[in-house]
Amino acid sequence: MACLLRPGEDSHVSFLRIQNLYKTFDRFVAVNRISLEIKEGEFFTLLGSSGCGKTTTLRMIGGLEKPDGGEIYLGEKCLVSASRRIFIKPEKRDMGMVFQSYALWPHMTVYENVSYPLKLRGVNRSDIEKKVDEVLGLMGLTGLDDRPTPALSGGQQQRVALARALVFSPHVLLLDEPLSNLDAQLREEMRRELKALQQRLGITVLFVTHDQIEALSLSDRIAIMKAGQFEQVGAPEEVYYKPATPFVRDFLGKTFLLPGKVLGATEQFINVEVQRHSAAPLTIQRSNATASSSNGFPAVGQPVMVAIRPEQVALWDSLPEGRANMIQADLRAVQFLGDRYEYTVALGSETRVLVSPASQHLKPGDKVFLELKSEGISLWPRET
């Protein structure tokens, strides 16, 4: 049973839209009333650790789970409405799906696996042959039609799963951790191929992963999930460099954290003393203070956390002239990684790891100076 948007609603707001989606398993709330809009042709990723609700969200969109509340729309078509008892079956949603395990039928050949969605839809034999040949060519599988799927490599099996999901020209492609079973080198290769394929086809992709590199490199936008809710939704650069919550800050990449105290503030800048490590206060742009102004943050004397990504920290073997935001540290350990060095520096009783180019070689035991680049610093409240 299909339905249209109710009168007064804008049908051009988004291509795939979920509203107030809710799902429980017994007493456990897996997805807690989330709303989201995805644009046509967008590569959108749900990112989070195991148990955060991302796969359950994907399965509800694909029709493999029924929500306890909320609605799902594809364009103007209502796929799910718990309150109105609307539920479109998975095969009627015009969505292709690739599972983490690929879910290929081992007793079928490549051709039989890929052609199955077309047979299910009653497509005639000649059109099936044409479409299967086309998608196998697109996926680099030409000549493997009669090969049993268990005889394929992991990368080839993934391509077959993608071909099967794409053969009926779906409007949306749902991908549930599709790269996690591949080795590191093949995963990187398939990541590039997947992005190129999505751009070439212009298809809307909803991608689920726990891998930060996959999310940052593939996505137009990312929704970071925790405990069934969205912590932040934004472009990769936005969520990485401008995290909205401490969880997002610490979940994405590595974060260099230093405790401090506010010494003073103007309309544009905040002066922060980093305890025992800096000869002069750090100067931080007020716009980088991550808290609402309504709570009076930051106030003079307030304890804070200074946060910065390791790549925004420059390492010096002596104190340079004319540089701001410098702190002193002890170099404890050095690891050579080929194209770069990994340095473990100590600030009092705590250690931090930094990376520098291979051209800069320092020795353990040296006194070093860390330059915190002003554009990369953010300021957070700290509990005493």
C-alpha positions in Angstrom: 0.0 0.0 0.0 1.7 3.2 -1.2 0.8 6.6 0.1 1.7 10.2 -0.8 2.9 13.0 1.5 0.2 14.6 3.5 -1.1 18.0 2.2 1.2 20.9 2.8 4.4 18.8 2.9 7.2 19.7 0.6 7.9 16.7 -1.7 11.3 18.2 -2.7 12.8 18.3 0.7 14.8 15.1 0.3 15.0 11.8 -1.7 15.1 9.4 1.3 13.6 10.6 4.5 13.0 9.0 7.9 11.0 10.7 10.6 11.0 9.9 14.3 12.1 6.3 13.7 12.0 4.0 16.7 12.8 0.4 17.3 13.1 -1.8 20.4 14.1 -5.4 21.0 12.4 -6.5 24.2 13.3 -3.6 26.6 16.4 -2.5 24.7 16.0 0.7 22.6 18.0 0.1 19.5 16.9 3.2 17.5 15.6 6.1 19.5 13.3 8.4 17.5 15.8 9.6 14.8 15.0 11.8 11.8 17.2 12.2 8.7 17.0 13.5 5.1 19.3 12.1 2.4 19.6 13.8 -1.0 19.3 12.1 -4.4 22.8 10.9 -5.6 24.3 11.4 -2.1 26.7 9.0 -0.5 25.6 9.0 3.1 27.2 7.0 5.9 25.9 5.8 9.3 29.0 5.5 11.4 29.3 4.1 14.9 30.5 1.3 17.1 28.8 -2.1 17.5 25.4 -1.9 19.0 24.8 1.8 18.3 21.8 1.2 16.0 23.2 1.8 12.6 22.5 -1.6 11.1 19.0 -1.7 12.6 18.3 1.6 11.0 19.5 0.3 7.6 17.4 -2.8 7.9 14.3 -0.8 8.7 14.9 1.3 5.6 15.4 -1.8 3.5 12.3 -3.5 4.9 14.1 -6.3 6.8 12.9 -4.9 10.2 9.6 -3.3 11.1 9.9 -0.1 13.2 7.9 0.4 16.4 7.3 4.0 15.5 8.1 6.6 12.8 7.9 6.9 9.0 10.1 6.3 6.0 9.7 8.0 2.6 11.4 7.4 -0.7 10.6 10.5 -2.7 6.9 11.0 -2.4 6.2 7.3 -1.6 5.6 6.3 2.0 7.3 3.0 2.6 6.6 2.7 6.3 4.2 4.4 8.7 3.8 2.6 12.0 0.9 4.7 13.1 -1.0 4.2 9.9 0.1 0.5 9.6 1.8 1.0 6.2 4.6 -1.4 5.4 5.9 -1.9 1.8 7.7 -5.2 1.3 11.5 -5.2 0.7 11.2 -6.3 -2.9 8.8 -3.4 -3.6 11.0 -0.6 -2.2 13.3 -0.3 -5.3 16.4 -0.7 -3.1 19.5 -2.9 -3.6 21.3 -4.2 -0.6 24.8 -5.7 0.0 25.3 -7.5 3.3 28.5 -7.9 5.3 28.6 -11.6 4.5 27.6 -10.9 0.8 24.8 -13.5 1.2 25.6 -15.2 -2.1 24.0 -18.5 -2.9 26.8 -21.1 -3.0 24.9 -23.6 -5.1 24.4 -20.9 -7.9 26.8 -19.6 -10.5 27.7 -15.9 -10.8 25.1 -15.5 -13.6 22.4 -17.2 -11.5 23.2 -15.1 -8.4 23.1 -11.8 -10.4 20.1 -12.7 -12.5 17.9 -13.7 -9.5 16.5 -10.3 -8.7 15.4 -9.9 -12.3 13.7 -13.3 -12.3 11.9 -12.4 -9.1 10.5 -9.3 -10.9 9.4 -11.3 -13.9 11.8 -9.8 -16.4 11.9 -11.7 -19.7 14.9 -13.9 -20.5 16.5 -11.8 -23.3 16.4 -8.6 -21.1 17.8 -10.6 -18.2 20.8 -11.7 -20.3 21.4 -8.1 -21.5 21.2 -6.6 -18.1 23.4 -9.2 -16.4 26.0 -8.9 -19.1 26.0 -5.1 -18.7 26.4 -5.2 -14.9 29.0 -7.9 -15.0 31.0 -5.8 -17.4 30.6 -2.8 -15.1 31.9 -4.7 -12.1 34.8 -6.3 -14.0 33.4 -9.8 -13.9 33.0 -10.5 -17.6 33.8 -14.1 -18.4 33.0 -15.4 -14.9 29.3 -16.0 -15.6 29.5 -19.8 -15.1 31.9 -19.7 -12.2 30.5 -21.1 -8.9 30.6 -18.3 -6.3 32.6 -20.3 -3.7 35.4 -20.5 -6.2 35.8 -16.7 -6.3 38.2 -14.5 -4.3 36.8 -12.2 -1.6 37.0 -9.2 -3.9 35.2 -11.0 -6.7 32.5 -12.2 -4.3 32.0 -8.6 -3.2 31.7 -7.5 -6.8 29.1 -10.2 -7.5 27.1 -9.0 -4.5 27.2 -5.4 -5.8 26.3 -6.6 -9.3 23.2 -8.4 -7.9 22.2 -5.3 -5.9 22.6 -3.1 -9.0 21.2 -5.3 -11.8 17.6 -4.1 -11.5 18.6 -0.4 -11.4 17.5 0.5 -7.9 17.0 4.0 -6.7 18.9 3.4 -3.5 21.9 1.1 -2.7 22.1 0.0 1.0 25.5 -1.3 2.1 26.0 -3.0 5.4 29.8 -3.1 6.3 30.5 -4.5 2.7 34.3 -4.1 3.0 34.9 -5.6 6.5 35.7 -9.1 5.3 38.5 -8.0 2.9 42.2 -7.7 3.8 43.6 -4.2 4.3 45.1 -3.8 0.8 42.0 -5.1 -1.0 39.7 -3.0 1.2 41.6 0.2 0.2 41.3 -0.8 -3.5 37.6 -1.6 -3.2 37.0 1.6 -1.4 38.2 3.6 -4.4 36.3 1.4 -6.8 33.1 1.8 -4.8 33.3 5.6 -4.8 34.1 5.7 -8.5 31.1 3.4 -9.2 28.7 5.5 -7.2 29.8 8.7 -8.9 29.5 7.1 -12.3 26.0 5.7 -11.7 24.8 8.7 -9.7 23.0 6.3 -7.3 22.0 7.2 -3.8 24.0 5.2 -1.3 23.3 4.6 2.4 26.5 3.0 3.8 26.9 1.5 7.3 30.4 1.1 8.8 32.3 1.2 12.1 35.5 2.1 10.1 36.3 5.8 10.3 38.6 5.8 7.3 35.8 4.3 5.1 33.3 6.9 6.4 35.6 9.9 5.9 36.9 8.9 2.5 33.7 7.8 0.9 31.0 10.0 2.2 29.3 13.2 1.2 27.9 13.4 4.7 28.2 11.3 7.8 25.8 10.6 10.7 27.7 9.5 13.8 25.5 7.3 16.0 25.6 6.5 19.7 23.0 4.6 21.7 20.4 4.7 19.0 20.7 8.4 18.3 22.6 10.8 16.1 25.4 12.7 17.9 26.2 14.8 14.8 25.4 14.9 11.1 27.7 16.7 8.6 30.3 16.6 5.9 33.5 14.6 6.7 35.6 17.7 7.3 32.9 19.2 9.5 32.5 16.3 11.9 36.3 15.7 12.0 37.5 19.3 12.6 34.3 20.7 14.2 32.9 18.0 16.4 29.7 18.9 18.2 30.1 16.7 21.2 33.0 15.1 23.2 31.9 11.7 21.9 32.3 12.8 18.3 35.6 14.5 19.1 37.1 11.4 20.7 35.5 8.8 18.4 36.8 10.2 15.1 40.6 9.9 14.8 43.0 10.8 17.6 42.7 13.8 19.8 45.4 15.6 21.7 43.8 16.7 25.0 45.3 19.1 27.6 43.7 20.3 30.8 43.8 24.1 31.4 42.1 27.0 33.0 40.7 30.2 31.5 42.7 33.3 32.5 40.7 35.9 30.5 38.5 36.4 27.5 37.6 39.1 25.0 34.9 39.1 22.3 37.3 37.3 19.9 39.8 35.4 22.0 40.2 33.3 25.1 43.4 33.0 27.0 44.1 29.6 28.6 46.8 28.5 30.9 47.9 24.9 30.2 49.1 23.8 33.6 52.9 23.5 34.1 53.7 23.2 30.4 53.4 26.6 28.7 55.5 29.7 29.4 52.7 31.9 28.0 48.9 31.4 27.9 47.4 29.8 24.8 45.3 32.1 22.7 42.2 30.5 21.3 39.5 31.9 19.1 36.2 32.3 20.9 34.4 30.7 18.0 36.3 27.5 18.7 34.8 27.2 22.2 32.5 24.3 21.9 29.6 25.1 24.2 26.5 27.3 24.1 26.9 30.9 25.2 23.8 30.5 27.4 25.7 28.6 30.0 28.3 31.3 30.4 31.1 29.3 28.9 33.9 30.1 29.1 34.2 32.0 32.4 37.4 33.3 33.9 38.9 30.7 36.2 36.8 27.8 34.7 38.7 24.5 34.1 38.7 23.5 30.4 40.1 21.0 28.1 42.2 22.1 25.1 41.7 19.7 22.2 43.6 19.5 18.9 44.2 16.8 16.3 47.8 15.5 16.2 48.3 16.6 12.6 47.6 20.2 13.8 50.6 20.0 16.2 54.1 21.0 14.9 57.2 19.6 16.7 60.3 21.7 17.3 63.7 20.8 18.8 64.1 24.3 20.1 61.8 27.2 21.0 61.2 29.2 17.8 60.9 32.9 17.8 57.6 34.6 16.9 55.5 31.5 17.4 52.4 31.4 19.6 50.7 28.6 21.5 53.9 26.7 22.4 54.2 24.1 25.1 57.2 22.1 26.3 57.4 18.3 26.5 59.8 15.4 26.9 60.4 13.0 24.0 60.1 9.5 25.4 60.0 7.2 22.4 60.6 7.2 18.6 59.2 4.8 16.0 60.2 4.9 12.3 57.3 4.1 10.0 59.0 4.6 6.6 57.5 7.8 5.4 57.2 9.3 8.9 58.2 9.1 12.5 55.8 8.5 15.4 56.9 10.4 18.5 55.7 9.7 22.0 55.9 12.9 24.1 55.3 13.3 27.8 53.6 16.2 29.5 54.0 15.6 33.2 52.6 12.1 33.9 50.7 11.9 30.7 51.9 10.8 27.2 50.7 11.8 23.7 51.6 10.4 20.3 52.5 12.8 17.4 53.6 12.2 13.8 56.2 14.1 11.9 57.8 13.7 8.4 60.7 11.3 8.0 62.9 14.4 7.3 62.6 15.5 10.9 64.5 13.0 13.1 64.6 13.6 16.9 66.0 11.4 19.6 64.4 10.0 22.8 65.3 12.0 25.9 65.3 15.4 24.0 63.4 18.4 25.2 60.9 19.3 22.5 58.4 22.1 21.9 54.9 21.6 20.6 53.2 24.3 18.5 49.5 24.1 18.7 48.2 25.7 15.5 45.5 28.2 16.4 43.0 27.1 13.6 43.1 23.5 14.9 42.4 24.2 18.6 39.0 23.7 20.2 38.0 24.4 23.8 35.7 22.3 25.9 34.3 22.5 29.4 36.0 20.2 31.9 34.5 18.6 35.0 36.5 19.3 38.1 
